[in-house]
């Protein structure tokens, strides 16, 4: 451990949500020593600064003991949804003549494609599933294309057919980009981003390239906040599998921060509850996210993920979201209550009945049912009170149905209720063994960021015969190497997951190998 790290006993986890920005401070024994919840602001810097200042103020002289800060943010997700701050991307597909039927970005929403695209080209290259080249790489065509987009491209995205089996052509294109456009132009390569499936992997790669500028904004915001406080701490970003990555790694793969909020919640729920296999219900002000804990990590989705209208196939936690939150507005009649999807959000302390407002919300229903003590008792007409009771029953039904969907028929898992609106989760659910409500559940997202490990992943294709074992070993070594690059301790990182999927319709039997490695931060 470097001398400068001695005595650094504290670490801070920060999660920027749609309604609140949460921050927690943990010591080396993983005990929470300070916590804060502040409203999220339109600019990421202000909200982070306010939450960080609150917990640092609570530490007093111990502020100098902070050695690490872990940040989970929705900034990348919001940039895509709002079409804001995205870079223009030159898209290169290596697949002609085999893969030219559907042009790049054809399936994108028109407004997002117009915002992001700096031009695209399909050139000779790509591989068969066994790694054999489809066609030679057309270097001259690539050079001509790069010259044509030199004055308008902020980044370049390269996707080759079956590049997870052989990424050498994509790497050669990256060298050509740097030769033609300069070493400062960022290149996003699909074999490092997505899985099998050409169009989905290409989409994820282009999104990653479009987010380089956004990632820089968040990094600069965090650096500015730390500089304002004079805090000399190492900073990390949370990614969407519940683990961390160093800032330079996050700047290369910003798309991996999408979905980090639910992943942090799931990891935080595991830590706070002490269970490794459970369904997690994270109730916020606007919505409820449900995920599944498997051996302490989020269960990954087996389906393609749609982000901002774009279909991708990079890893994401298996999350089900329903429009039930603390600020959800209640309407309709007692016989036919309407629950959501509109929410008062962060205005709940001024608009809900329990806080003197005139808008009935699910929080008011929970106060009426004595599930939580908030605000002041509201004296509503009998009809409104009846409506609130009916609405709470309806919300209970929505949550129970969601749990049933996520349980996949298993009834023996406990449910861990976290988030600021966790009081909306009923004490008994038909699809769960029991409902757990751990201490500090309302800041589980920030806790998840603070306690996260660092991970790396590698996916490849291999013959199902004699070469399979060697392919698994090589994939494991590459996964470990990527974990170390992301900030993991080289002496403590280890392979934690190996998945093999047989592939059909091939001349020779083959398997898809997916390996994940994880370990604690390198300087612990």
Buried (B, 14 or more C-beta within 10 A) or exposed (E): EEEEEEEBBBBBBBBBBBBBBBBBBBBEEEEBBBBBBBBBBEEBBBBBBBBBBBBBEBBEEBBBBBBBBBBBBBBBBBBBEEBEBBBBBBBBBBBBEBBEEEEBBEBBEEEBBEBBBBBBBBBBBBBBBBBEBBBEBBBEBBBEBBEBBBEEBBBBBBBBBBBBBBBBBBBBBBEBBBEBBEEEBBBBBBBBBBBBBBBBBBBBBBBBBBBBBBBBBBBEBBEEBBEEBEBEBBBBBBBBBBBBBBBEBBBBBBBBBBBBBBBBBBBBBBBBBEBEBBBBBBBBBBBBBBBBBBEBBBBBBEEBBEBBBBBBBBBBBBBBBBBBBBBBBBBEEBEEBBBBEEBBBBBBBEBBBBBEBEBBBBBBBBBBBEBBEBBEEBEBEEEBBBBBBBBBBBBBEBBBBBBBEBBEEEEEBBBBBBBBBBBBBBEEBEBBBEBBBBEBBBBBBBBBBBBBBBBBBBBBBBBBEEEBEEBBEBBBBBBBBBBBBBBBBEEBBEBBBBEBEEBEEBEEEBBBBBBBBBBBBBBB
